[in-house]
Amino acid sequence: MTRPPARSSLPARRARLSLPARLGRRAAATAVDYALVSVPLALLGLLQVRRGRAGRPIGGARARVAVALALTVPVTCGLAAAEATGGSPGKRLLGLQVRGRDGRSSPYAAALLRTALKTAIPWELAHQGVWDVQDEAGRKRGETLLACAYAALAAQAVMICTPSGRTYPDLLAGTVVGRRDRRGADQD
């Protein structure tokens, strides 16, 4: 009786990495990340209430740009750095890991692209939409921006449910989200 030839471990490893984490676990990881991000935002809101500015509309292009630069950019860069080193806090908690398609760690540039497409763009579309909806003159534009933000998030959820499990941010950045076993290695 002859034994079949042994397979190389490299193709098997690639096959394991190509199996993505599914919607529930990824959604829970995103919820954890967003909960962590909301802590400084809640503190900022409390500061506004304490100063008596709650409920006043935030106006002007300067305020909008300032919020994007002070909140969205640092959060995006921080999440990208976490993704490039194994995963965001939510992914780590839920045993997930972002990797390149080749199974290696995702480079920072790829993680930044993925995070910008996944989080920053929908987030900013929603921020701008909320501000515009509050103003009668900008209501239609605000509704359109909010619809675009929700469409981007819905497209990601639908793509996670496909056989590849890769969202458009994953496809464009060349990444895959997979499960991590207890030793830290990727598994099916």
C-alpha positions as CSV (number, residue, x, y, z in Angstrom):
1,M,0.0,0.0,0.0
2,T,1.4,3.3,-1.0
3,R,0.8,6.6,0.8
4,P,-0.4,9.6,-1.1
5,P,2.2,12.3,-1.4
6,A,2.2,14.7,1.5
7,R,0.8,18.1,0.8
8,S,2.8,21.2,1.4
9,S,1.7,23.1,4.5
10,L,1.8,26.4,2.6
11,P,-1.3,25.7,0.4
12,A,-3.1,24.3,3.4
13,R,-2.3,27.5,5.4
14,R,-3.6,29.7,2.6
15,A,-6.8,27.6,2.4
16,R,-7.4,28.1,6.1
17,L,-6.8,31.9,5.9
18,S,-9.2,32.2,3.0
19,L,-12.1,31.1,5.2
20,P,-13.5,34.3,6.6
21,A,-15.1,35.1,9.9
22,R,-18.9,35.4,9.5
23,L,-21.3,38.3,10.0
24,G,-22.3,37.8,13.7
25,R,-18.7,37.6,15.0
26,R,-17.6,40.5,12.8
27,A,-20.6,42.6,13.7
28,A,-19.9,42.0,17.4
29,A,-16.3,43.0,17.0
30,T,-17.3,46.2,15.3
31,A,-19.8,46.9,18.1
32,V,-17.0,46.6,20.7
33,D,-14.8,48.9,18.7
34,Y,-17.5,51.5,18.2
35,A,-18.4,51.3,21.9
36,L,-14.7,52.0,22.8
37,V,-14.7,54.9,20.3
38,S,-17.9,56.3,21.8
39,V,-16.4,56.8,25.2
40,P,-14.4,60.0,24.3
41,L,-17.4,61.2,22.2
42,A,-19.7,60.7,25.3
43,L,-17.2,62.7,27.4
44,L,-17.2,65.5,24.8
45,G,-21.0,65.5,24.8
46,L,-21.1,65.7,28.6
47,L,-18.7,68.7,28.4
48,Q,-21.0,70.4,26.0
49,V,-24.0,69.8,28.3
50,R,-22.0,71.1,31.3
51,R,-21.1,74.3,29.3
52,G,-24.8,74.8,28.4
53,R,-24.3,74.2,24.7
54,A,-26.2,71.0,24.3
55,G,-28.9,71.2,21.6
56,R,-27.4,74.1,19.8
57,P,-26.7,73.3,16.1
58,I,-23.1,72.9,15.2
59,G,-22.7,75.2,12.2
60,G,-20.3,76.1,9.5
61,A,-17.8,74.3,7.4
62,R,-15.0,75.0,10.0
63,A,-16.8,72.9,12.7
64,R,-17.4,70.1,10.3
65,V,-13.8,70.0,9.2
66,A,-12.6,70.3,12.7
67,V,-14.7,67.3,13.8
68,A,-13.4,65.2,10.9
69,L,-9.8,66.1,11.7
70,A,-10.1,65.9,15.5
71,L,-12.1,62.7,15.6
72,T,-12.4,60.7,12.4
73,V,-8.7,60.9,11.3
74,P,-7.2,59.9,14.7
75,V,-9.7,57.1,15.2
76,T,-9.1,55.8,11.6
77,C,-5.4,55.9,12.1
78,G,-5.6,54.2,15.5
79,L,-7.9,51.4,14.2
80,A,-5.6,50.9,11.2
81,A,-2.6,50.6,13.5
82,A,-4.4,48.0,15.6
83,E,-5.5,46.1,12.4
84,A,-1.9,46.0,11.1
85,T,-0.7,44.5,14.4
86,G,-3.3,41.7,14.6
87,G,-6.7,43.3,15.0
88,S,-8.7,46.0,16.6
89,P,-9.7,45.5,20.3
90,G,-13.1,44.0,19.2
91,K,-11.4,41.6,16.8
92,R,-8.9,40.5,19.5
93,L,-11.7,40.0,22.0
94,L,-13.7,37.9,19.6
95,G,-10.8,35.9,18.3
96,L,-10.5,37.4,14.9
97,Q,-7.5,38.7,13.0
98,V,-7.0,40.7,9.8
99,R,-4.4,39.3,7.5
100,G,-3.2,39.8,3.9
101,R,-4.5,37.3,1.4
102,D,-1.1,35.6,1.6
103,G,-1.6,34.9,5.3
104,R,0.9,37.4,6.5
105,S,0.2,40.4,8.7
106,S,-1.6,43.2,6.9
107,P,0.8,46.2,6.2
108,Y,-0.2,49.5,7.7
109,A,-1.1,51.0,4.3
110,A,-3.5,48.2,3.5
111,A,-5.0,48.4,7.0
112,L,-5.4,52.2,6.7
113,L,-7.2,51.8,3.3
114,R,-9.4,49.0,4.7
115,T,-10.3,51.1,7.8
116,A,-10.9,54.3,5.8
117,L,-13.3,52.4,3.4
118,K,-15.0,50.4,6.2
119,T,-15.3,53.0,8.9
120,A,-14.2,56.6,8.1
121,I,-16.1,57.1,4.9
122,P,-19.5,55.8,6.1
123,W,-18.9,57.6,9.5
124,E,-18.2,61.0,7.8
125,L,-21.1,60.5,5.4
126,A,-23.4,60.0,8.4
127,H,-21.9,63.0,10.3
128,Q,-22.4,65.3,7.4
129,G,-25.9,63.9,6.8
130,V,-27.0,64.4,10.4
131,W,-25.8,68.0,10.3
132,D,-27.6,68.7,7.0
133,V,-30.8,67.1,8.1
134,Q,-31.1,69.6,11.0
135,D,-31.2,72.5,8.5
136,E,-34.3,72.8,6.3
137,A,-32.2,74.0,3.4
138,G,-29.9,71.0,3.6
139,R,-32.4,68.4,4.5
140,K,-32.5,66.6,1.1
141,R,-28.7,66.5,0.9
142,G,-28.6,65.2,4.5
143,E,-31.0,62.4,3.7
144,T,-28.9,61.5,0.6
145,L,-25.7,61.4,2.6
146,L,-27.3,59.3,5.3
147,A,-28.7,56.9,2.7
148,C,-25.2,56.6,1.2
149,A,-23.7,55.8,4.7
150,Y,-26.3,53.1,5.3
151,A,-25.9,51.7,1.8
152,A,-22.1,51.4,2.4
153,L,-22.7,49.5,5.7
154,A,-25.4,47.3,4.2
155,A,-23.1,46.4,1.2
156,Q,-20.4,45.3,3.7
157,A,-22.9,43.1,5.6
158,V,-24.2,41.5,2.4
159,M,-20.6,40.8,1.2
160,I,-19.7,39.1,4.5
161,C,-22.5,36.6,3.7
162,T,-21.0,35.7,0.3
163,P,-18.8,32.6,0.0
164,S,-15.6,34.6,0.1
165,G,-16.8,36.6,3.1
166,R,-14.7,39.6,1.9
167,T,-16.2,43.1,1.9
168,Y,-15.3,45.7,-0.6
169,P,-12.8,47.2,1.9
170,D,-11.2,43.7,2.2
171,L,-11.1,43.3,-1.6
172,L,-9.6,46.7,-2.3
173,A,-7.0,46.4,0.5
174,G,-6.1,42.8,-0.2
175,T,-7.1,41.6,3.3
176,V,-9.2,38.8,4.8
177,V,-10.6,38.6,8.3
178,G,-10.3,35.1,9.8
179,R,-10.6,33.4,13.2
180,R,-7.6,33.0,15.4
181,D,-7.1,29.9,17.5
182,R,-6.0,30.0,21.2
183,R,-2.4,29.9,20.4
184,G,-2.8,33.0,18.1
185,A,-2.5,31.0,14.9
186,D,-5.2,31.2,12.2
187,Q,-7.6,28.3,11.9
188,D,-10.5,27.3,9.7
